[in-house]
């Protein structure tokens, strides 16, 4: 979705964000099966990074730690 794209771009450097946007624009239409496969791979990486403590995923209204 566009909201997810914007969240990702906001967490990248301006240059990396611009490069990614250019790559996406130049690629054109992509098969849904390819998109789903890449999404699955991204989720696996995110889960691994969270398990390793390298990133923290947002909670669902849980208390914050200070």
Helices and strands as residue ranges (DSSP letters): H 2-10, H 14-27, H 32-51
